Amino acid sequence: MKTNTLYLFFIAILMLSSEALLAQSGASGSSLVSWALWATAIILFFVILIAVGDNLIGIEAQKAGVDMKEDSSSPGFKLFGPKVPDFAEGKSVKFLKKGHDIKLTGVAEKRLLNASATRYAVQPKNYVGMSPIPKVTVEVGDEVKAGDVLFFDKKRPNVKYVAPVSGEIVAVNRAEKRSIKEVVILADRDIQYKSFQPADLNGSREDLVNFLLESGAWSLIRQRPFDVVPDPAETPKNIFISTFDSAPLAPDLDFVVEGKGAAFQKGLDVLGKLTTGSVYLGLNGKKAPSSVFTNAKGVKQTYFHGKHPAGNVGVQIHHTAPISGSDKVWVLGVQDVLTIGKLFTEGKFDASRMVAVTGGELAETGYVKTYIGANVGDLLKGNAADGARLISGDVLSGKSKTSEEFLNIHDDQITTIKEGKEYEMFGWLIPTTARPSTSQTFLSGLMDITYEANTNTHGEKRAFVVTGQYEQVLPMDIYPQHLMKAILANDIERMEGLGITELSEEDIALCEFACTSKQPLQKILREGLEYMREQS
């Protein structure tokens, strides 16, 4: 809408200046030119008025839960908006204007690397809300198959957490206050699977849920709000899956699902039986998605065109079927859907994963075939530079790991970047090498270049001042700074009113990157979500 206003302003200035010039010169035809300019301005004014009204109607319809698709065939005036890509013609397309892409060196090349892990771990801390000391059902020295139960939450014993691979239990590591940090498995050379008899998709929902609980697949599902493993007794309003990741150096999910269309479709069929609403697929609006995604049946597809965090499932939920009131929705990753699909097509818990090995501190980048919870050091052996920061996930929302630790359950990416140990005299006040930033202070911010980043935060924590930076990079109708301050004040009513239930850490990660005040926004958000969950 700012673009339309600028056009109107420009034409008005042009009209007034033309009248003044023609009046001074006394040229013939000045009256005709003046009338033409006035007519153009009036027509443009009404176009903008209709466009504003169309947008306001859309906003009110969204609040009321009415589905008004923003597709290329819908009526309305979009004179100055982006063009719908040919591959999305006639489809529902959402154009997101806010956001920021961080382009780093070390994108994963589309090739398989000769790397594998020998050790795998299931980590209770990966599951939000689990008691710190779950009931461990195995001991060191036990032999397990993929799909055998390792532990369960004492508060919900029907939810099973199972082994991703077969092998020997070599450690049950503990953390502070004797909480269980991880159950470590030394994997067999050839993975052995526990055999399951799949539930009948045409049977009752209760039988389907019980089968997912027993097989361990239930633990792959995350519920919004709070990002917890869902309560089996509750039915989600909708289920959401993002088929692309816009985070820095994120894996190409089109490459990951190549040749796996049958398992993906079966997983979607299963999920469709678990909700009274719809299964939503978020597709990449910048490039043609894989046919595995576009040919999916029994789902609602929406294309998202924009900068990061356009690929975040939280942003996609906000722009398709927002969470409101006591709504609960489920989210899954593409490879989680594949695991559920193979459980029904092959009768085994196949926790295999394609993990992108990325970053500027690697001798070579690419993809590794492995399993959930692989050892980070094994996957990077002989490839990563000494002293590099190893991250499970992306640089914005991932977790730092040592070579002896393991990938988190929902991560399908390892990122390596330099440690920022050097002190910079005068900081940004003097010319320096290009660095990623949302600010235009650096000349590099005006150019489309790829950066070699490090972990330096370029400053310490400062006063939490209002800057408007968060709103520029978060494409949601939420005021993040006001929300953060409401969390710090433990004001539940304001937190809920400002949209905390729609957010997860990955959604606010870009705001943390842009933050001048250097506030730990993801940590603050998690504390707020936990506080609300405890009070609910």
Sequence and secondary structure as in RCSB ss.txt:
>XXXX:A:sequence
MKTNTLYLFFIAILMLSSEALLAQSGASGSSLVSWALWATAIILFFVILIAVGDNLIGIEAQKAGVDMKEDSSSP
GFKLFGPKVPDFAEGKSVKFLKKGHDIKLTGVAEKRLLNASATRYAVQPKNYVGMSPIPKVTVEVGDEVKAGDVL
FFDKKRPNVKYVAPVSGEIVAVNRAEKRSIKEVVILADRDIQYKSFQPADLNGSREDLVNFLLESGAWSLIRQRP
FDVVPDPAETPKNIFISTFDSAPLAPDLDFVVEGKGAAFQKGLDVLGKLTTGSVYLGLNGKKAPSSVFTNAKGVK
QTYFHGKHPAGNVGVQIHHTAPISGSDKVWVLGVQDVLTIGKLFTEGKFDASRMVAVTGGELAETGYVKTYIGAN
VGDLLKGNAADGARLISGDVLSGKSKTSEEFLNIHDDQITTIKEGKEYEMFGWLIPTTARPSTSQTFLSGLMDIT
YEANTNTHGEKRAFVVTGQYEQVLPMDIYPQHLMKAILANDIERMEGLGITELSEEDIALCEFACTSKQPLQKIL
REGLEYMREQS
>XXXX:A:secstr
 HHHHHHHHHHHHHHHHHHHHHHHHT TTHHHHHHHHHHHHHHHHHHHHHHHHHHHHHHHHHHHT     BTTS 
S  TTS    GGGTTSBEEE        BS    SSB S   SEEEE GGGSBT  SS EE   TT EE BT EE
EEETTEEEEEEE SS EEEEEEEE GGG EEEEEEEE SS  B       TTS HHHHHHHHHHHTGGGG EEET
TTB   TT   S EEEES   STT   HHHHTTT HHHHHHHHHHHHTS SS EEEEEESSS   HHHHT  SSE
EEEEESSTTTT HHHHHHHHS   TT  EEEE HHHHHHHHHHHHTSS   EEEEEEEETTBSS EEEEEETTBB
HHHHTTTTB TT EEEES TTT EEE TTSB  TT  EEEEEB      TTGGGS       SSSSSGGGGS   
B  BS  SS        SHHHHH  SS  HHHHHHHHHTT HHHHHHTTGGG  HHHHHHHHHH TT   HHHHH
HHHHHHHHHH 
